[in-house]
């Protein structure tokens, strides 16, 4: 999956609809790792720096850097643009961190990479002299940029899952999973599917399975980073998906859905409810073929007793421990998280802000009417499992959740196998 960096303004929806995914991160408790570069090096250094990020499709980065450079002629920022492929962005950062490249001063970090990069000692801890003010940021965005209780990156933009529904058939959105399942009789009466998310065997299934488990009160990993899947709550969460698929409330073709297949089915009028990212909004109300443009409803994902736990998406800006101009880098991080910059991110690129107050800004809400719903989603969001061994962990979740939903394994055996695989991955086996 690619990064869901864009909530897609109408002008760029057609181009950017292909860049979908979700990303997570999180926090725990502890101290900075010892590996990596010298965290005390260059703290007072000032001068030119380089900012590294994936492809600037919405022309957000360049205007910001031009503004910065005009105000800081002796501390200019050079933009190094990567590809639009998340895995290639990750590998490029890893290679340059391993090479101790001092010219990768500030880098865009997908929230799912935070734990890996921090554990390897590549990111400058943002504390003491390097501390940033996070008091006005949505708490989950700060947690997604932290590792073991320490902030390692500046929250830059966020994202969360949304429940789309047909307002003509369901005037009031369901608040709980059970309530939504009861409404599936409406779908059957209208000869359409009830609900679908992303259940193909890929990163999207990690997102959806984690949301199901978290929304039922469970957790994939506990606060110490150990797998916590042998619980009643985890069983209930995964069972909700498996039972819905077995009952037909998730249509059979739903097991093949990634973001776009589900979006298309919903826009074609084939689904009553659909879990997806905010980018769907503009496409659903502007594409000529959309059958839901006039009846589109949006709500927070349903949970056990109220709003469910969306998987958190987004990006943060991390400072390399190898940077020689960290004082300038810190000022640049402050610039990226300022209210003026955050508002520009939202208006120019439809990037979800990390500052809570902007979700109530009337100018922004007029342009992006889903912001209040998205704020609820992000406030209740939970990161995907926070671990330096994420690739092996997500594989374990995908394979076992897929088998459980499809009915190839019982929910109990799928969770037991998931637990065992994650334990092995965390032990480096």
C-alpha positions as semicolon CSV with decimal commas, in nm:
position;residue;x (nm);y (nm);z (nm)
1;X;0,000;0,000;0,000
2;X;0,103;0,355;-0,061
3;X;0,075;0,643;0,178
4;X;-0,266;0,818;0,209
5;X;-0,098;1,153;0,225
6;X;-0,375;1,330;0,040
7;X;-0,736;1,382;0,132
8;X;-0,770;1,484;-0,230
9;X;-0,899;1,827;-0,325
10;X;-1,120;1,810;-0,632
11;X;-0,849;1,942;-0,862
12;X;-0,611;1,660;-0,783
13;X;-0,850;1,375;-0,707
14;X;-0,813;1,197;-1,038
15;X;-0,436;1,191;-1,018
16;X;-0,399;1,113;-0,652
17;X;-0,672;0,854;-0,605
18;X;-0,409;0,591;-0,670
19;X;-0,191;0,686;-0,372
20;X;-0,381;0,515;-0,094
21;X;-0,300;0,347;0,236
22;X;-0,270;0,398;0,604
23;X;0,011;0,432;0,839
24;X;0,056;0,402;1,211
25;X;0,300;0,472;1,488
26;X;0,284;0,523;1,864
27;X;0,440;0,562;2,202
28;X;0,535;0,370;2,510
29;X;0,768;0,448;2,798
30;X;1,145;0,454;2,835
31;X;1,453;0,639;2,718
32;X;1,630;0,709;2,392
33;X;1,816;0,419;2,230
34;X;2,192;0,415;2,239
35;X;2,245;0,305;1,878
36;X;2,291;0,546;1,588
37;X;2,453;0,887;1,568
38;X;2,547;1,144;1,827
39;X;2,234;1,311;1,964
40;X;2,448;1,586;2,117
41;X;2,624;1,671;1,792
42;X;2,531;1,995;1,613
43;X;2,265;2,108;1,860
44;X;2,367;2,472;1,814
45;X;2,455;2,437;1,447
46;X;2,296;2,679;1,205
47;X;2,317;2,690;0,828
48;X;2,167;2,532;0,515
49;X;1,971;2,208;0,558
50;X;1,801;1,956;0,331
51;X;1,442;1,839;0,366
52;X;1,360;1,494;0,225
53;X;1,005;1,389;0,134
54;X;0,812;1,187;-0,121
55;X;0,677;1,335;-0,443
56;X;0,514;1,675;-0,393
57;X;0,207;1,604;-0,607
58;X;-0,006;1,884;-0,462
59;X;0,269;2,149;-0,475
60;X;0,267;2,197;-0,099
61;X;0,636;2,166;-0,017
62;X;0,787;2,405;-0,270
63;X;0,583;2,715;-0,176
64;X;0,658;2,653;0,192
65;X;1,030;2,621;0,130
66;X;1,029;2,935;-0,083
67;X;0,861;3,119;0,205
68;X;1,114;2,982;0,455
69;X;1,414;3,065;0,236
70;X;1,297;3,422;0,182
71;X;1,293;3,472;0,558
72;X;1,614;3,274;0,627
73;X;1,869;3,361;0,356
74;X;2,156;3,215;0,560
75;X;1,969;2,898;0,657
76;X;1,811;2,795;0,331
77;X;1,634;2,463;0,290
78;X;1,692;2,245;-0,015
79;X;1,410;2,006;-0,105
80;X;1,513;1,652;-0,201
81;X;1,210;1,493;-0,363
82;X;1,177;1,117;-0,343
83;X;0,946;0,894;-0,549
84;X;0,577;0,851;-0,468
85;X;0,633;0,488;-0,364
86;X;0,633;0,448;0,016
87;X;0,860;0,143;0,017
88;X;1,118;0,321;-0,200
89;X;1,102;0,627;0,027
90;X;1,165;0,402;0,328
91;X;1,459;0,226;0,165
92;X;1,616;0,555;0,059
93;X;1,601;0,685;0,416
94;X;1,745;0,361;0,556
95;X;2,037;0,368;0,311
96;X;2,123;0,728;0,393
97;X;2,088;0,679;0,768
98;X;2,313;0,375;0,749
99;X;2,564;0,584;0,555
100;X;2,540;0,854;0,826
101;X;2,458;1,110;0,559
102;X;2,465;1,450;0,731
103;X;2,280;1,604;0,435
104;X;1,951;1,431;0,516
105;X;1,878;1,686;0,791
106;X;1,498;1,667;0,812
107;X;1,303;1,376;0,667
108;X;0,937;1,293;0,624
109;X;0,858;0,983;0,830
110;X;0,552;0,769;0,766
111;X;0,414;0,714;1,116
112;X;0,462;0,339;1,084
113;X;0,841;0,391;1,053
114;X;0,881;0,593;1,374
115;X;0,957;0,299;1,602
116;X;1,204;0,142;1,360
117;X;1,403;0,462;1,300
118;X;1,397;0,564;1,666
119;X;1,503;0,219;1,789
120;X;1,800;0,228;1,554
121;X;1,904;0,567;1,690
122;X;1,866;0,754;1,362
123;X;1,621;1,023;1,477
124;X;1,711;1,308;1,709
125;X;1,509;1,289;2,034
126;X;1,297;1,604;2,048
127;X;1,341;1,676;2,417
128;X;1,533;1,916;2,640
129;X;1,701;2,167;2,410
130;X;1,525;2,017;2,106
131;X;1,178;1,999;2,263
132;X;0,876;2,112;2,061
133;X;0,545;2,249;2,189
134;X;0,285;1,979;2,123
135;X;0,015;2,115;2,356
136;X;-0,219;2,220;2,073
137;X;-0,180;1,900;1,872
138;X;-0,426;1,613;1,869
139;X;-0,293;1,361;2,118
140;X;-0,285;1,060;1,880
141;X;-0,066;1,255;1,636
142;X;0,189;1,316;1,912
143;X;0,178;0,951;2,017
144;X;0,235;0,843;1,657
145;X;0,555;1,051;1,647
146;X;0,683;0,906;1,976
147;X;0,866;0,592;2,079
148;X;0,904;0,467;2,435
149;X;0,776;0,792;2,579
150;X;1,005;1,022;2,382
151;X;0,903;1,243;2,089
152;X;1,121;1,162;1,788
153;X;0,948;1,360;1,512
154;X;0,722;1,660;1,465
155;X;0,363;1,560;1,376
156;X;0,306;1,700;1,029
157;X;-0,025;1,567;0,897
158;X;-0,271;1,301;1,002
159;X;-0,549;1,077;0,871
160;X;-0,823;0,848;0,998
161;X;-1,085;0,603;0,881
162;X;-1,438;0,717;0,797
163;X;-1,771;0,533;0,774
164;X;-1,951;0,628;0,454
165;X;-2,321;0,549;0,432
166;X;-2,635;0,606;0,226
167;X;-2,838;0,884;0,387
168;X;-3,141;0,801;0,172
169;X;-3,157;0,453;0,323
170;X;-3,008;0,522;0,667
171;X;-3,103;0,872;0,792
172;X;-2,896;0,834;1,111
173;X;-2,554;0,667;1,106
174;X;-2,500;0,368;1,337
175;X;-2,291;0,442;1,645
176;X;-2,200;0,083;1,729
177;X;-2,098;-0,226;1,532
178;X;-2,405;-0,420;1,647
179;X;-2,631;-0,136;1,541
180;X;-2,472;-0,133;1,195
181;X;-2,512;-0,510;1,160
182;X;-2,881;-0,479;1,252
183;X;-2,921;-0,225;0,971
184;X;-2,798;-0,483;0,719
185;X;-3,163;-0,584;0,678
186;X;-3,206;-0,251;0,496
187;X;-2,932;-0,350;0,253
188;X;-3,093;-0,687;0,189
189;X;-3,431;-0,524;0,131
190;X;-3,268;-0,306;-0,134
191;X;-3,071;-0,593;-0,286
192;X;-2,730;-0,440;-0,215
193;X;-2,431;-0,536;-0,001
194;X;-2,427;-0,413;0,357
195;X;-2,070;-0,330;0,457
196;X;-1,715;-0,353;0,324
197;X;-1,373;-0,228;0,419
198;X;-1,035;-0,352;0,294
199;X;-1,004;-0,728;0,342
200;X;-0,763;-0,842;0,073
201;X;-0,438;-0,988;0,206
202;X;-0,226;-0,667;0,214
203;X;-0,150;-0,378;0,448
204;X;-0,510;-0,260;0,440
205;X;-0,616;-0,577;0,618
206;X;-0,374;-0,498;0,901
207;X;-0,551;-0,163;0,928
208;X;-0,901;-0,314;0,925
209;X;-0,822;-0,607;1,155
210;X;-0,649;-0,375;1,404
211;X;-0,950;-0,141;1,395
212;X;-1,186;-0,431;1,463
213;X;-0,979;-0,556;1,758
214;X;-0,919;-0,207;1,902
215;X;-1,283;-0,104;1,858
216;X;-1,392;-0,408;2,059
217;X;-1,166;-0,301;2,345
218;X;-0,873;-0,525;2,259
219;X;-0,521;-0,456;2,142
220;X;-0,273;-0,630;1,912
221;X;0,018;-0,528;2,138
222;X;0,005;-0,432;2,503
223;X;0,166;-0,121;2,653
224;X;0,498;-0,305;2,676
225;X;0,494;-0,393;2,306
226;X;0,411;-0,760;2,360
227;X;0,133;-0,938;2,165
228;X;-0,197;-0,934;2,350
229;X;-0,428;-1,141;2,132
230;X;-0,540;-1,412;2,375
231;X;-0,820;-1,194;2,510
232;X;-1,198;-1,193;2,492
233;X;-1,189;-0,845;2,337
234;X;-0,950;-0,943;2,058
235;X;-1,165;-1,249;1,986
236;X;-1,480;-1,036;1,973
237;X;-1,318;-0,790;1,733
238;X;-1,192;-1,041;1,481
239;X;-1,508;-1,246;1,522
240;X;-1,714;-0,943;1,422
241;X;-1,546;-0,945;1,081
242;X;-1,552;-1,323;1,038
243;X;-1,919;-1,349;1,135
244;X;-2,018;-1,058;0,909
245;X;-1,844;-1,227;0,616
246;X;-1,997;-1,566;0,692
247;X;-2,345;-1,409;0,722
248;X;-2,307;-1,219;0,397
249;X;-2,321;-0,879;0,568
250;X;-1,976;-0,832;0,417
251;X;-2,034;-0,944;0,057
252;X;-1,825;-1,234;-0,070
253;X;-1,633;-1,012;-0,311
254;X;-1,532;-0,798;-0,010
255;X;-1,247;-1,040;0,063
256;X;-1,076;-0,905;-0,252
257;X;-1,129;-0,535;-0,177
258;X;-0,850;-0,284;-0,138
259;X;-0,939;0,087;-0,111
260;X;-1,036;0,147;-0,470
261;X;-1,248;-0,165;-0,521
262;X;-1,454;-0,080;-0,215
263;X;-1,486;0,285;-0,312
264;X;-1,608;0,191;-0,658
265;X;-1,861;-0,055;-0,522
266;X;-1,997;0,208;-0,283
267;X;-2,011;0,478;-0,552
268;X;-2,188;0,234;-0,784
269;X;-2,463;0,199;-0,525
270;X;-2,371;-0,159;-0,432
271;X;-2,302;-0,098;-0,062
272;X;-2,496;0,055;0,224
273;X;-2,189;0,118;0,443
274;X;-1,822;0,150;0,353
275;X;-1,507;0,202;0,561
276;X;-1,241;0,404;0,380
277;X;-1,021;0,715;0,402
278;X;-1,134;1,080;0,360
279;X;-1,013;1,091;-0,001
280;X;-1,335;0,912;-0,101
281;X;-1,546;1,220;-0,024
282;X;-1,444;1,435;-0,320
283;X;-1,458;1,149;-0,567
284;X;-1,799;1,032;-0,445
285;X;-1,955;1,379;-0,480
286;X;-1,784;1,490;-0,803
287;X;-1,745;1,189;-1,031
288;X;-2,020;1,182;-1,290
289;X;-2,082;0,810;-1,252
290;X;-2,128;0,827;-0,875
291;X;-2,472;0,713;-0,764
292;X;-2,428;0,840;-0,409
293;X;-2,325;1,202;-0,471
294;X;-2,655;1,339;-0,340
295;X;-2,704;1,090;-0,057
296;X;-2,353;1,062;0,086
297;X;-2,330;1,042;0,463
298;X;-2,011;1,037;0,671
299;X;-1,961;0,934;1,033
300;X;-1,702;0,803;1,274
301;X;-1,637;0,430;1,257
302;X;-1,877;0,238;1,485
303;X;-1,734;0,073;1,795
304;X;-1,852;-0,131;2,091
305;X;-2,040;0,143;2,276
306;X;-1,976;0,449;2,057
307;X;-1,712;0,570;1,811
308;X;-1,469;0,295;1,718
309;X;-1,092;0,312;1,711
310;X;-0,975;0,415;1,367
311;X;-0,623;0,329;1,261
312;X;-0,414;0,645;1,263
313;X;-0,249;0,756;0,942
314;X;-0,019;1,045;0,853
315;X;0,339;1,167;0,846
316;X;0,584;1,335;1,080
317;X;0,904;1,529;1,016
318;X;1,207;1,378;1,185
319;X;1,549;1,532;1,243
320;X;1,850;1,315;1,165
321;X;2,099;1,259;1,446
322;X;2,370;1,310;1,183
323;X;2,261;1,665;1,096
324;X;2,524;1,930;1,167
325;X;2,271;2,216;1,178
326;X;2,017;2,096;1,431
327;X;1,926;2,442;1,559
328;X;1,810;2,535;1,209
329;X;1,640;2,196;1,172
330;X;1,447;2,252;1,495
331;X;1,327;2,594;1,377
332;X;1,216;2,433;1,050
333;X;1,017;2,170;1,241
334;X;0,849;2,450;1,436
335;X;0,769;2,621;1,105
336;X;0,612;2,302;0,963
337;X;0,386;2,263;1,266
338;X;0,282;2,628;1,294
339;X;-0,086;2,717;1,255
340;X;-0,019;2,911;0,934
341;X;0,165;2,619;0,773
342;X;-0,089;2,365;0,894
343;X;-0,369;2,568;0,744
344;X;-0,179;2,587;0,415
345;X;-0,134;2,209;0,421
346;X;-0,512;2,170;0,452
347;X;-0,613;2,427;0,189
348;X;-0,343;2,357;-0,068
349;X;-0,303;1,983;-0,031
350;X;-0,607;1,869;0,172
351;X;-0,368;1,727;0,430
352;X;-0,534;1,665;0,766
353;X;-0,395;1,912;1,023
354;X;-0,238;1,801;1,351
355;X;-0,366;2,110;1,537
356;X;-0,705;2,040;1,692
357;X;-0,842;2,395;1,660
358;X;-0,818;2,390;1,280
359;X;-1,088;2,123;1,260
360;X;-1,333;2,386;1,383
361;X;-1,200;2,660;1,154
362;X;-1,498;2,769;0,944
363;X;-1,288;2,852;0,639
364;X;-1,142;2,504;0,634
365;X;-1,470;2,328;0,711
366;X;-1,632;2,513;0,420
367;X;-1,367;2,374;0,187
368;X;-1,336;2,031;0,354
369;X;-1,676;1,955;0,513
370;X;-1,564;1,619;0,648
371;X;-1,317;1,777;0,894
372;X;-1,543;1,755;1,204
373;X;-1,603;1,383;1,138
374;X;-1,234;1,331;1,070
375;X;-1,146;1,502;1,398
376;X;-1,362;1,252;1,587
377;X;-1,194;0,971;1,394
378;X;-0,842;1,092;1,475
379;X;-0,924;1,165;1,840
380;X;-1,033;0,801;1,878
381;X;-0,756;0,664;1,658
382;X;-0,506;0,398;1,762
383;X;-0,172;0,344;1,587
384;X;-0,096;0,017;1,417
385;X;0,134;-0,200;1,628
386;X;0,433;0,005;1,739
387;X;0,739;-0,212;1,695
388;X;1,082;-0,204;1,531
389;X;0,983;-0,540;1,376
390;X;0,678;-0,404;1,198
391;X;0,717;-0,582;0,859
392;X;0,702;-0,927;1,023
393;X;0,422;-0,820;1,257
394;X;0,198;-0,687;0,981
395;X;0,254;-1,004;0,780
396;X;0,138;-1,213;1,076
397;X;-0,174;-1,000;1,115
398;X;-0,261;-1,007;0,745
399;X;-0,219;-1,381;0,695
400;X;-0,412;-1,486;1,004
401;X;-0,687;-1,226;0,984
402;X;-0,745;-1,319;0,619
403;X;-0,776;-1,688;0,709
404;X;-1,018;-1,608;0,992
405;X;-1,241;-1,378;0,784
406;X;-1,250;-1,625;0,496
407;X;-1,330;-1,911;0,734
408;X;-1,014;-2,109;0,666
409;X;-0,922;-2,092;1,036
410;X;-1,132;-2,046;1,347
411;X;-1,095;-1,706;1,509
412;X;-0,932;-1,870;1,812
413;X;-0,667;-2,053;1,608
414;X;-0,603;-1,746;1,391
415;X;-0,539;-1,531;1,699
416;X;-0,321;-1,800;1,856
417;X;-0,113;-1,825;1,539
418;X;-0,097;-1,446;1,514
419;X;0,026;-1,426;1,874
420;X;0,291;-1,690;1,812
421;X;0,417;-1,528;1,490
422;X;0,440;-1,184;1,649
423;X;0,629;-1,328;1,946
424;X;0,878;-1,487;1,705
425;X;0,911;-1,164;1,506
426;X;0,971;-0,960;1,821
427;X;1,242;-1,203;1,923
428;X;1,410;-1,152;1,586
429;X;1,340;-1,509;1,477
